[in-house]
């Protein structure tokens, strides 16, 4: 480490900057003279000088350069003839004179962040003006700025005046000018060790035109309603109030001086040197909810002077959210944090992550922090390994390890923080992902922190009262700090609020699956920041306004819901929105027979076009192109057309646009959510949205403010896979008359078909296609297609795994049904469909005939409709040949989409079935109509709340959302239990059926209300009479309250569980005869060594955490693929085919020999995962007969 000459100690931040300059520029450390010169300055001035030197093109002599810059700085500062240690006045107020000396020309800066210098009031100039910017109050606007000027005039005509008097004028464009003279008298010495000197007196005089005495002069702020200033007259603080956050409270006067208002200020504790302070101190930058009293720390020893019994505060820039309280408290900046701040943020986060729930300072010593800082140049791969070995393996679970092999791949970095009931935090990550939110895209990954709540194993259930979460509330309400960075709440959302029904999943849903997104807004040490932050010093409200003017919504529930629009994983449309015409068109209302608009129970008009608009063909094509490129081209049942279309000089391989684009549109403060139907009639670059899609209106008062404009794509319509039933749908179809035997027979056929995977080509291909996502891009289907026999050991192994997965799905009622699909719904643009008609477009265009239509998670008896699918000739005028969607009528009293499980057209998918047997059996019930409505709760308007009240209300509602999740889950569970009882009742149980049916209908309404509660603000409660006391065994929950069900759902579960596959056991691992060819020994030896390395690397990859395990394994696999093909895959390789075949066969024999040795067929996987394409090609070339290639989606039609 570079010698920094500790004879003259400096502030650590200055020392660090010196070391950095010396290291980066390869120059020796400054000598004692230069260091002594720096010690005369404030830390801020020293850092500013060093930063100027650091950007110089050439540094010949570092020491002389420092001395020169210090002298240059001191030459423009206020000097005292009796003190040769003069301090710069970089951020002093623009009035400063020495005692008993003529006015001098002094340098002052235009603003704290400006380098523009103007002359001080003692200069020969008549006057100078300094613009100052103040945040408006909530009543003046939202996050905008107004300008004020402070004008200084020479003044000598005041009673009691002296040549050192100056006049300060506060000027506002809307107010008159007030003159307030000031006289500042300072002693000749500022030595902290001298108890008889360093006295400060500050006399304030009122204007000769005024008749009263004032006790404070302020560059006035308009504080928010939650701000308070105690002691506003005699005994009040005299601050230079540049920046007060909305929730700052200025505490009462505290005089800690022994004599005559002495000022003492140690910048850092040091026994070897004495530090001095500017004679006019700088304003503290306080965070929201900070309290200004007195404070001290490991680095600061602060005292205050008084005037008329009031303290003159130390006005340095303090960190946000630092509580200036008890003098014995420590400032929330440790030496470890300052040292580790030199690291790249993802390395810094990794250190915090690997200390587990421990506090960083309790685990990482200062010496450790120095050593870690020295590792800042290591690659992330090496850095992670060292930090895991040092801390992670001791304080973290193996599943929490964030080990990636592609740290620099450009993937999204996810930074997680888990908060427990008691308020303790554990950081996890960074994890890599291919998905990204609009929030992360605009702010940067490292400026977004994802907060989740950890389950407490000692708690049987999440408490409904957030008081039990007081520890967590206290932790997150003030923000979360990581090193010097501080994050505050932006928005939150439920992770998956519609999935409450106990489906089997590999990863169990937490009891309270809420994600809070915090954004970086502050720093504990602004002088140490290395990069710019978009939201720096912005309030959370101002941050949200950059995305949308969300304060324009009508309720707090909608405020929360609308903020979460920026939290969806989306793909950004790469187009300049300033060139896109966004037009507003009207919704189509629901009307009765007399033409009057129909309203719901809350008096709101019902509409047919809820959530759907139009998009021009050119933009729709761009949406699909960008969406596919972002997601990859391996989407199931999704084929790219090979005909190109030029747009903006770029070639697109998409011929037809998607029928529908589900998206979010952020533009000029607006926030739009819904689906856009392609409309060939629109002019290019045109989007049409309806009022029902506009979730946030623009605030015209912020017309000149900036915003993050973007069209974010959630999904596009595409070819659907064959749909499966669900437990809810089976129950509703059974109520509608479909016999139990139909479902049991369907189940038996599927089970038998799955059993035949070892012997039936058709069954094997069907399973391989259905579960191709877990089979290395359908490797099994490719093996079958090239002629490899079904008896091949590894093929049998893979087919048996997929068949087992299919049986697991069957247990929960997921039985595939032919002629059924899930497609996105929208409104008929032609206006020709009647209320009982739909238009369905599938592979071959529009279909005709009867269809069943349903939407998950429908619970009402009337949520399954029988509709007439009709061919609409005019439809092609709008959509052309675009495919895959269902159109509902725009006629009638109600929207049919809304009749089905309270749906809309902002992206909801509908189950469409034209299976002849189901249509034959099923008899529809009366369409759903709300019978038991939850009344609306009184709601506050965001615009009526102050900033502080708004944030407080958000945190309060955050801890109430757990109730919504619980209510929806309990309603769904109870509905399932009562429905199971209803299904086993006979025709003679009329009274019991009526009683249970009434409960089912009430639970359905409550369930829909609970799902919408986060948006509607309704408080939904389930009466005890509607909660089931026992649950059927097929729900696989509440073991102590379970009973054996005899309903169709219980039988499906039992048969799927009892079914034992008779697939032949893989008794022997053998090789394909056509692969038994002579291979050069050099190639075999090469791949034996590589296979040994592969096993070691894969073992390490699989030891990484749950979030990164699969990704790390894929990277290892792709590494060896590239070794084989010298390209991404077989098709793009430029190697000679003979060389590829030789290497592929060597890989085959090496891996199969190893599998035979250890009798483990899974070890054969290396050959097929790495060289599968080449092996299939080789086998096909050695198999007699002509080959024909099939697209995956074409092949699926024959299965």
N, C-alpha and C positions, 0 to 999 in steps of 0.2 A: 504494500500500500504506500502511496506517496507520502513523504514526510511533510507534515503541515506545520512544523515549527510551533509546538505548543507553548513556547515562552510567552506568546501574546495570544491568549485564548480568545476565540470569537464565537459568536452564536452558531450552534450546530448547523442551521440552514445555510449560513454563510460559509462555514467550513466545507459543507457538502458541495456547494457550488464551486468553491475553489478547487476541490479535488476533481470534480467533473471536468472543469476547464483544463486542468493540467493533464488529465488522462486523455481527453478528446484531442487536445492540440499538441500533446507530447512535449510539454514545456516544464521547466522546474517550478517548484512551489515558490510563492513570493517570499521575500526576505522579511526580517523583523521590522524594518522601516515601513514597508508596505502594509504589513499587518497592523502596525501601530496606527497607521493612517486610517485604515478601515475601522479600527476600534473606536475612533472618534465619532463615527457616524452612527445613525440609527440603523438597525438591521435592514429596514426597507430601503434606505438610501444605499447601503453597501451592496445589497443584492441588485439594485438597479444599475449601479456602476459595473458590477461584475457581468451582468447580462449584456450591457453595451460592449464591454470588452470581448465577451464570448462571440459576438456576431461580427467582430472586426475581421477583415480579410487576412490581416497579418499581425501577429503579436511577436515583436522582436524581443522585448524585455518586459516580462509580465510585471515585475516589481515596479519599474519606473512608470509603466503605463498606469498602474493603480495609483501611485503617488500623484501623477499628473491629473488623473480624473478626480481624485479627492480634492486637490487644490482648486481645480476648476469649479467643483461643486461648492466648496466653502467660500469661494470668491463672490458668490451671489447670495450668500446666506446672511442672516443678522449676526454681527460680531460684537463682542464686548471688549473694550480696551484692557480690561483686567483679567480676561480669561483667554488663553491661547487655544483652548479646546472648544472651538465653536461648532455648533451643531446645525445641520441643514434643516431647512423649513419646508421640506418637500410637500407635505400635506397640511401645513398650518393654515389657519384662516388668513385671508388676504389683508390683515392689518397687524403689523409687527414692527415695533420701533424699539431701539435701545434707549436706556435711561440717560438723559442729559446730553445726547448727541444729535447733530442735525439729521433731518430725514435722509435716508439712504435709499438707493435703488435696490429693490429686493425682487427676487424671482418667485413667482407663484404660478401654479399650474391651473389650466382652465377647468379641469375636473380631476378627481382622484385617479382616473384611468387615462388621463391625457398627458401628452408630453409638450403641448403647446404652452409656451411661457408668456406671461403678461407681466407688466411692471406693477409693483406694489404701490399703494397710495402715497408713499413718501417720495415718489419719483417726480421728475419735472413735468411729466405729462399731466394734462388736465384731469383725465380720469380714464379708467379702463372698465370694461364690463366682462363679467364671467358668467356664462350661461350655466344654470343649474337645472337639473331635471328631477321632478318629483312625481312619484306615483300618485295617481288620482285616488280619491276615496271611492268606495263602492258605488256611491250615488252619481259620481261623475263619469263613470265608464268602467270598462273591464280591462285592466292591464295596460291601458294606453298611457301615454306620457304627456304632461304639459310642461311648458318651459317657463322658467322664471330667470330673472337676471338680478345680480347683485352689483350695484354700481358704487364705486368708491370715489369720493370727492375730497380734495384737501379742505380742511376745516380749521378755522382759527378764531372764529368769532363767538365762541361759546364761553359762558361764565366759568371761570376756573379752568379755562383751557390752557393748553401748552402747545408748543410746536409738535408734540407727539400725538396730538389729538387727530382723529380721523372720523369721517362720517361714513356710515354704512347705509346704503339705500336698498331696500327690498322692492323690486319692481315686478309687477305682474301686469299682463296685458289688459286685465279687467279691473284693476284697482289703481288707486292713486299711489303717489310715492310718499313714504314716511322716512324722515331723517332721524337716525339714532346715533349720536356721537358715542365713541368709545375711547377710553384711555386705558392703556395697558402699561403698568409699571413693573419692571422686573428687576430683581437684585442682580448683582454683578457676578454671582457665582452660583453654580448649580451642583456643587459637589455633594453627593449623597452622604458622605461621611461627616460633613460639617453641620453641626446642629444649630449654629448661630447665623448661618447664611441660607441662601437658596429660598428666600421668602418670596412669595408671589402675592401681589395685590392687584386686583382687577376692579376698577371703578367704572360703573356704568352711569352715564348721564343721560337724562332725557333731553329732548329738543327744547330750545328756548321758547317754542310756541306751546309746549305742553306744561301742565301744572302739576304732574304727579311723577313720582319716582318709580321706576320699574326695577325688578330684581333679576330679570333674565332677558337676553337678546337671543332670538332664535332665527335661523333660516327656516321659516315655519313649514312643517309638513302638515298635510291633512291626514291624521291618523285614523285608522279604522275604528269602528265603534267599540271594539274590544280592547283598544289601547287605553292606558291610563297614565296620568302624570301627576304624581303626588307632590304636594307642596308647590303650587303654581305661583306663589308670590314670594314673600320673603322666605328664604330657606329652600328655594328650588334649585334644580340643577341648571347649569349654564352650558348646554351642549351645542356643538356645531352639528346640528341634526341632519346629516346628509341622507342617511338611509336607515329608516326604521321599518322593520317588517310589520305586517298587519297586526300581530298579537303581542307587540313589545310592551312590557310594563316597566316603567322607570320607578325604581324603588325610592323610598324616602331618604332624607339626608343622613349621611354618616360621616362624622369627622374623626379621622384616626390620627390627626397630626398632634404632636406634642406642643409645638409653639408656632405662632404666627403663620399658620397655613402653609407650612413647609410641604413641598412636593418631593416625593421620592419615587423613583421608578427604576427598578432593576429589570432589564430586558431578559436576562438569564441569570440564574444563580451562579456566582463565580467568586471564589475567594481570592483569586489572583488579579482581578482587575475591577475597575470601577466604571460603570456605564452611565451615560448621561442621556437626557431626554430632551425632546423639543420643548421650547418654552411655551409654545401654544400647542396643546395636545390634540390628537386626532380622534374622530368619533368612532365609537365601537359600532361594528356591524352586527346587530343582534338578530337572531333567528326568531321566527314565530314562537310565541309562548316562552321566550327567554325572560329572565328577571334580572335586571341590572342592579346590583348592590356593590359588593366588593369581591374580589377573588384573587387567589394566588394559585400557583401551580409549580410543577417541577421546573418550568421554564420561565415563569413570570413571577415577579414579586411586586405587586401593584399597590401603591398608596395614592391618596387623593388629596388635593388642596381644597380649601373652602373659600366661599365668598358669602358674607352675611350669614354664616352658619350653614351654607349649602356646599356640597362637594362639587369640585370641577373635575369631571370624569376623565379618566384615561381613555383617550379616544382612538386607540389603535384598532385595526381591523381584527376583530375576534372571530372565531369560527362560528358557523351557524349551529344552532341548538346547544351552544355551550351555556350552561347555567352559571351566571355570575352571582353566586350566592355566598355561602360561608367562606371567609378568607382561608380556611384550612382545606377547602375542597380542592381537588386537582382539576385542572383544565383537561378536557377529554382528548389530549394529544400526548401520546407517550413517545419516548425515544424510539421504541420499536416501530411505531407507525411512521414516524418521520424517516427512519432509515429504509423501511420497506416500501415507502412511497416511490423510491427510485425504480422499483420493479414495474414491468409491464403489468397491467391490471389483472389479466387472467392468471398470472403467476402469483400476484398478491392475493387474489381470491382463493387460489389453490392452497396457500398457506393457511388462510382463515378456515378453509373447508377441512383441512386435515388435522386441526386441533380439536375437532369434534365440538362438544358443548362447553369446552373449556374457554376461558378468556385468553386471548392471544398473549397478553403480558404475563399470564401465569404459566405459560408453557414455553414461550420463546423469550429467552433472555436477550439483553442488549448485545452481548457477544454473539449469540446465535443470529440475531438480526443482521449484524455486520457480515457474518459469513454468508447468510442467504443473499444479501445484497451483492456480494461478490459473484454470485451465480446468475446474475441477471442476463448475462450473454449466452447462457446455455440454451439449447433448444428446449421446447416445451416437453418433449419426450424424456430427455435426460433430467430436466428440472423436476418433473412429476415423480420420476423414479426416486430421486434423492429425497424429496420432501415426504414421500410415502414411507420410505425406509426410516426417516428420522422421526416423523410424527404420526402419519396416517395409520400405520400398522398398530400403533399403540392406542390411538384415541378414536378410531373409526371402525365401522363394520366393513368387511371386504366388499359387500354389495354397494357401498357408498363410494368406492374408488372411482375416480374420473380419469381413467387411462385410455387415451386415444392414440392411434397411430397416424392420424391425418389432421393434426392440430392446425395446419396451415392450408387446409383444403378450401377455405372460404365458407364453410358451413356456419350456421347460426350457433353462437355460444349462449347457452342458457345458464343463468346464475340463480340458484335456488337458496331460499332460507326457510327453514322449518321452525315454527314457533310453538312451544309447548304451552300447556295451561298455566304453568307457573311463570311464563314469560321468558324462559331461557331460549336461546337461539342456537341453531346449528346450520351452518352454511354447507351447501352441497354443490359440487360442480367444479369448474364449468363442464357442462355436458354439450355434446355437439348434436345438431339436428339439421335436417334439410328444410324444415319449415320455418317460416318467419312471420311475425305479425307486423301490421302497419306501424305500430308503436316502435318496435325494434328497428324496423327499416329506416324510419325517420330520425330516431335519436341515437342509434348505434346500440349494439348488443350490450356493451359494458355499462350503459346508462340506464338499463332496465333490470330490476331485481324482482324475482318472482317469490312472493311470500305464500307459504302454505302452513296449515295448522296440523301439528302432529297428534296422532291418537295417543291417549293416555291409557296404558293397559290396566291401570287401577280404576278406570271409570267404565262402568257398564254401558253408559250411553252419553251422548252429548247433552249437556244441560241446556234447557231452553232459555235460561236466564243468563245474560252475558256477564253478570256479576261474578260468576264462577270463572270467567275468563279475564278477571281484572288484571292478572299479571301479564297476560298476552296483550290486553288493551293498553296497559301502561307502556309496554315495550314498543309497540308499533305506532301508537298515536303520536309520539314525538319524532318518529322517523327511525330508520335503521342506518347505522354507520358501518362502513367497511374501510378500515384505515382512516384516511383523511376525507373520504367521500361520504356524503350524507344523502340518503334517499328518502323521499316522502311519497305518500299514497297518491297514485294517479287514478286508478279504478280497480274494480274487482268483479269477478264473475264466478258462477258455479261451474265446475268443470264439466259435468255431464248431467244436467238436472233431469233429463228424461229417462235415465237408466237406473231405475230403482227396483227392478222386479226380480232381483236375486238370480240373474243369469250367471252361469259358471264362467269365470274369467281367471286367467292366470294371475292377474294382479288385482287383489281385492281393493275395492273402492274404500277410501277412508270414510269414517263416519261423517265428517264435515269436509266435503271435497270442494273447498273454496280456494280460488287463486286470486291473490292480490298482486297487482303490478305497481311497484314503487319505481319512481324515476329519480335520477340524480339531479338535485337542484342546488346543492350547497357544498361547501368545502370547509373543513376545520382549519385549513391553512391555505388560504388563497394564494399566498406568495410562493407556495411550494408546488402549485399545480403546473403540470407539464403540457396540458392540452386544453383546448376550448371545450366548453360544455354548452350546448344549445340552450338549456334551461337554467343556466347559472344565475342565481339570485332572483329567479322568477318564483312567484307563488304557484301553488298547485293549480289554482284557478287559471292563472295566465298560461300555464303549461297546457291545460285542457283546451283553452281557447285557440291554441295553435292548430289543433286537430278539428275542433268544431265549437261553435258558440253554444255550448251545452246549457248555459244558464237560461236559455230561452225556453226550455221545456217547462211544462206546467206542474210537475211534481218531482219530489225527490226520488221516488221510485223510478221514474223515467230518466232522471238525471243519471242514476247508476246504470240503468240498462243501456242508455245511449253512449255513455263513456266506454262501455265494454265493446262497442262496435270496432274499436281500434285494436281489440285484443284477439281477434280471430286469426287463425293461420290462413294467410291469403297469398295470392300471387299478384304482383303489381303489373298493371298493363303499361307497357313501355311506349307511352304516347304522351305528347305535350297536350295537357288538358286545356290550355289556352286556345288551342285550335279546334277544340271540340265544342259543338253547340249543344248545350243542355237546355231543353225546353220543358216547360211544365204543361201537362195536359190534365184534364179533369178526370176524376174517378166516375165510374158508372154506378149510381145509387140503386138500391133495391126498391122497387115500387109495387104497390098493391094493385088490385084490379082497377081502381079509380085513378091511378097515376100518382098517388101520394107517396112520398118517401117514407120508408119503414125504418123505425128506430128500435134499438135494443132496450133492455130494461134500465140502462143508465141514461137513456135519452140521446144516445149517439146514433147517427145515421148508419144503417147497414149498407155495405157496398159489395159489388160483384168483383171488383178489380183490386182487392186489397193486396198490395205489395208487388204489383207487376206493371212493367212499362215496356218500352221498345228501344231497340238499338239498331243502327244501320248495319248493313251486311258487311261492309269493310271492317268496321270495328269488331263485329262478332267474330270474324275470321282471325283478327289479331288477338282477341281474347283467347280463343282456342289454341292458337299457336304459342302464345306466351305461357299459357297454363300447362300445356304438354311439355314444353321445354323445361319448365320449373319442376314438374312432377316426375319427369322421365317418361319414356315411351313404353314402359312395361305395364301399363294399366290393363287390367283384365278386360277382355271383350272390347278392346278399343283399337281400331285400326286406322293408321294414317294413310290418307290417299297419296298417291305418288305423282299426281299432277300438280304442278306448281302454279302459284299465282303471285305476281309481283306487286308488292305494296311498299311504297316509300323506298324503292330501290332494293328491298330485301326479298328474298325468295321464300315463299311459304309452300309447304307440301300439302296444304289442306285445300281441298276443292270446294267443299260445301261448308257453310258456317254451322255452328251448333244451333239447335233450335232455341235453347235458353241459356242464359248466363246468369248465375247467381253471384251477386256482387255487393260491395259497399262502395259508395261514391262520396269522397270528401272534397269539397270545393268551396272556397271563399267563405268558410264558416258553416256551410250546409253539411249535413250528414244524411245520406240516402242509403236505404237498405231494401233489397228485394231482388226480383228476377227481371231480366230484360229479354223480351221476345224479339227474335230477329224480324225485321220488317224491311222487305225489299223496296218498299215505297218511299222510304226515308232517303233524304239526301245524304251523301257520304259525311262521315264525322258527325253524326247526330245521335243524341240520346234523348229520349222522352221519359220523364218521370211524372208520377202522379202524387197528389198530396198524401195519400196513404203510405207512400214510400219515403217521404221526407220526414225523418225522425227528429231532425234538429233544423230549425230555421236560422237564417242569418240575422245577426244583430246589425242593423244599419248604422248604429253608432260606432261600429268597428269596421267601417267600410275601407279604411286605409290600413288596417292591420294585416299582417302576413298570416298565412295559413299553409298547412301541408296538404296540397291538393293531390289527389290520387284516385284512380279507379282500381279497387282491390277485388280480385276474382276469387270467389270461394270454390266454385265448381262450374262445370259446363255439362249440358245434357250429353249423354253418351249411351252406347248400346248397353241395355241392362242384362244382367245374368238372370237365369231362371230363379225365380223367387221361392223362398221357403215359407212355410206357415210359422206361427208362433203360438205360445200358450193362450194368449188373449184371443187371437183370431180363431183358433180351434174351438174355444169356448163359445164365442159368438156364432160361429157357423153351426155348432151343435144346437144352440138355442134356436137357430133358424131352420132346423129340421134335417141337417146332414147327419146321417146315422153314425153311430160309434164304429160300426164295422168298416165303414169307408176309410176312416183314419187308421184303424188297426191294419187293414189290408195294405194301405199305402205304406205304412211303417214296415210291415213284413217284407214287402217287395224291395224296399230300399235296403233293409238289413241283408236280405239274401243276395241282392246285387252287390253289396259291399263284401259279402263273404266270397263272392266269386272272383275277386280281384286277382287271386293266384292262378285262376284257370280260364277266366273269360276275358278275351281281348277287349270287348266292349265295356265291361265293368271296370277294367283296369284303366282304360282311356278316360272314362267318365270321372272316376275318382281323381285321376291325375289332372284333369282339366279343372275340376271344382276346387282342388286344393293346390293348384300350381304355385300359389304365392308362398307356400311353405316347402316347395320342392325344387329350389334352385332354378326358378324360371321353367318349370315343367320339364325337368330333365327326364323324369320317368316316361312321359309321353314321347319325348324325342328318342329315347332308347327303344320303345316299342315301335315307333315309326320307322326306324332304320333296320328293323328285322331282328333285333335281339330277342330271344325267346323269353317268355314270362317266367320261366324257371330260373333265370339268371339270379344268383344269390342276392346281389345288392338291389336289383329291381324288386325282388320279392320283399326285401327288408323295407324299402321305401313305400311300397304299396300297402304293406300292413300298417305302417305308421299313419298313413292318410286314411285308411279305413277305420282305424281307431278314433281318429279325430271326428270322422263323420258320425260314428256311434255316440260320441259325447254330445254332439249337437242334437242328435235325435232324442236324447233323454229330455231335453228342454223343449221339445215340440217343434224343432226346426226341421220339418219334413219337406223336402222339395216337391213342388207340384208343377207339372207340365202346364204350359200355356199361361203362366203367371209371371208378372214382372213388376218392378218398382220403377216408376217414372215421375219426373217433376211435373207439377200441376200449374196451370195458368188459365187466364180468361180468354174466351173466344173473341178474337179481334174482328170477326166478320159480323157478329151480332145475329147470326142465323140459327144457332142452336136453341132448342127449347129447354126448359128446366130439367127434363128427364133425359136429356141427350148429352153425349160427350163425343169428342173427336179424339181418337187415339192414333198416334203415328208411331209405328215400329219399324223394323228392318225393311219391309216391303211396302212401306207407305201407310196410308190410312186403312184401318180395319173397320168391318161392319158386323153388327149382330149384338147380342146381349153380352154384357160384361158385369162382373162384380167389381166394386170399387170400395176400398177401405184405406184408412190411414192409421199407422201406429202413432201413439199407443192408445187407440180407441178402446173405450170401456163400455160405452152405451150400447144397448141392444140395437139401436138404429144406426150404428156407425158403419154397417155394411150395407151398401146400396146396390140395387140392380139397375143398371143404366143401359140405354140404347146407344151403342157406338155407331156413329153416322159418318158417311163420307161427305165432306164439305168441299165443294168445288172451288169456292172462292179462297179457300185457305192457302192454296199454292200462290196466289197473288201476294200474300204476305210473307210466307216462309219458304217458298220455293221447294227444294228437295230436302230441307233440313228435317231431322228425324228425332224421335224419342221424346215423347211428351204426351200429356193429356190435357185437353181443353174443356173447360166447363162453361155452361151457359151464362149469359149476362142478362137473363130474363127471370122474372119471378120475385117473390117476396123475400127470399133468402138466397144467399150464395150457397150452392151445393157443396163447394169446398169447405165452407164454414160449418155446414150441417154434419160433416164427417169429422168427428173428434175435434171440433172447434178449430179447423185448419184455415190456412190462408195460402197466398201464392208468393210468399217471399223466399221460397226454396223448399217447401214441404214436398215430400215424395208420397205418391199414392200407389197402393197395391191394385193392379189391374189384372183380372183373371177371366179367361174365357174357356176354362176347363169345362167340358160338357157335363161331366158327372156332378160337379159342384153346382152348376147352373140348374141342373135338373132337380136336385134335392132342396136347394136353399129357398126360403121364403123370407122376404125382407120385413122388418118391423118398421114402425113409425119412425121417421128421421129424428135424430137427436134435437131436442129443444130444451134449453136450460129451465129446469123446474125449481131448483133450490139454489138461488143466487146468494152469494156472500156480499153483504153491503159494502160499499166503498168506505174506507176509513178516511178521516180528515187528513189532508196532506199539506205540507208547507211548500210554497213556491221557492225555488232556489234564488230567484231574483229578489226575494224579500229578506234574505239572510245576509248577514255580514260574512266576510271571508272566514273569520274564526268560527262563527256559528255554522257555516256550511261544512267545514271540515269536521267539526264535532258531530254534526248530524250524520255525515257519511260514516264515521266510525261506529256510531250508534246503530245505524242500519246494517253495517257489515256484520255485527254480532247478532243481529236479528235474522239474518238470512238462513242461519242454520235451522231455524224453525220452519221456514218454507220447505227446505229439503226434507226435513223429518216428516212434515205433514204429507207431502206428496208420496213419500215412500210408504208411510203407514196406510194411506188411503189405497195405494196400489196393492199392498200385501193383504189388507182386509178384503178388498174386492175379490182378489184371487181365492181367498179362503171361502167367502160366502158363495162365489160362483161355483166352486167345487161342490159345495153342499147342494146348490140349486140343481146342478146337472144330474145328481143321483135321485132326485125326487121323482115320484111317479105321477101319473095323471090324476090319481085320487088325492094327492097332497095339495089341494087347491089353496087352502089358507096359508100353509107354510110357504108355498111358492110365492104367493102374493106378498107375504111379509118379507121374505128374503129379496124379492125383486125390488121392493121399495128401498131396501137398504142399498142394493146395488146401484140403483139410479141416483140416490143421494151421494154415494161414494164417487160415482163418475163425475158428477158436477163439482164436488169438492176437490177431486183430483185435478180437473181442468183449471179450477180457480187457483189451486196451489201452484200449478205449473206457471200460470200467468202472474202470480203474486209479485215476483220481482219487478214486473213492469207496471202492474195495476196498483200496487201498494196495498192491496187487500190483506187483511189479517184473517187467515183461514185457520179454523180450529175443527177438529173432528170430535164429535160427541162420543162419550164412552160407549153408548149403545151401538155405535157403528164400528167399533173396534172388535175384531175377532179375538176370541180367547184361545183358539187352537187353529193349527195350520196343517194343510196336507203335506205328506212326507216328500212329495216331488218338488216342493219349494226349497228343500235342503237348508232350512233355517229354523230357528226356534225349536231345537231338539227336544227341550223339556215340555214343549206345547204342541208336539207333532202327533198326528194320527195317520193311519194308513188309508189312503184314498182309494175308492173303487170307481171313480169317474173315469172318463176316457183319458184324461190327462194322467191320472194315476196308473192306468194300464199301460199307456205309452211309455211312461218312465220305467215301470217294472220290466216290460219286455225288452227295452233297450239295454237295461242293466243286466238282465239275465242272459242276453244273447251271447253265446260263446262262439267266436269264429273258429271254423275248422280249417283255417289256412294251414297248409303243410309247414311244419317247423323246418327252419333252415338248419338241417343237420350237418351240412358239409359246404365248405366254401371251395368252389372250383372255378377254373378259368375257361373263357370262351376259346374254342379250338382255333378260330381264325386269327386270334391274337398271339398264338404260339409260334412266333417267327423269330429268326435270329436277329439280335440287336447288338450293336457294337458295345464292347465292354466299357469303353470310355464314357459312353452315354449313360449306361446303367450305373456306373460309379458316380457320375455327376449327379444323377437324380437320387441316388441313395443318400449322398451328403445333403442334398437340398431337402430331402424328406425328413432327415434328422433335424435340420434347422427348422423346418416347418412345424414339426411336432412341438419343439421348444417354444416357438413364437406363438403358436395357437394356444398352448397351455397358459402362457402369460396373458394372452388376450382374453381368455375365458375367466381369468381371475379379476378382471376389471368389474366395476359396479354394474348393477342391473341396467342402468340407463345407457351404458356405453359398450356392454358386452357384445351384442350382435354387430354393432358397427365395427368394433375392433376385429372381430372374427372375419367379417367381410373384407376388410382391408388386407389382412394376412392372405386370404384366399386370392384376392385380386393381384397381389404382388407376384404370386407364383404363376398366375395366368399370364401376366405380362412377360415373365421369364420364358414361358413356352411360346407364346405367339409374337412376342416383341410388339404387341399392340393390345388394344382393349379386348379384342375377341378374335375368334377364328376367321370371321368374314373380313375383317379389316387388316389381317396380317399380310405382310409382304414377303414372308419367309417362303422358301421352297416347300412345296407340299410334302416332299419326301422327308425333309428334315423335321417338319412338324409331326409327321406320322411316327418317325423314329423316337422322338422325344415323348410323344403321347403314349406309345407302347411301353417305353421304359418306365414312365410314371405308373402305368397300369400294373406292370409286373412288380415294381417295388412296393406299391401299396397293397396289392393282393398277397404277396409273400408275407408281408408283415401281419396282415389280417389272418392268414392261415396259421402263422406261428402262434398267435395269441387267441385263436378261435373267436374272433370278434368281427362280424361282418360289417359293423359300422366303420371299421378302419378302411374299408374299400372306398369310402366316400371321397377321399383325396383325389383318386383317379378321375371320378366323374364330375366332381366340382371344379377341378382345374382343367382337365383335358376332355371333358365330356363331348364337346362339339367335335373335336378332332377324332375321338374314338368312334363316335356315331358315323362320321363321314367315312372313316376307314372301313367300318363294318358294312356300311351300305355299299361301298365299292367292291367288297368281296362277296356280297350276297347276290345270287342270280336274280334276274328280273328287272323290270323297268321301274324307276322311282318317280313319284309325283309329289310335289310339295303342297302342303295345305296351310292356309292361315289358321291360327288357333280358333278364331271365332267362327270360321267356316266349318272347321272340323266338329265344333261343339253342336252344330245343327244336326249332325248325323248320329249323335249319341243319345 
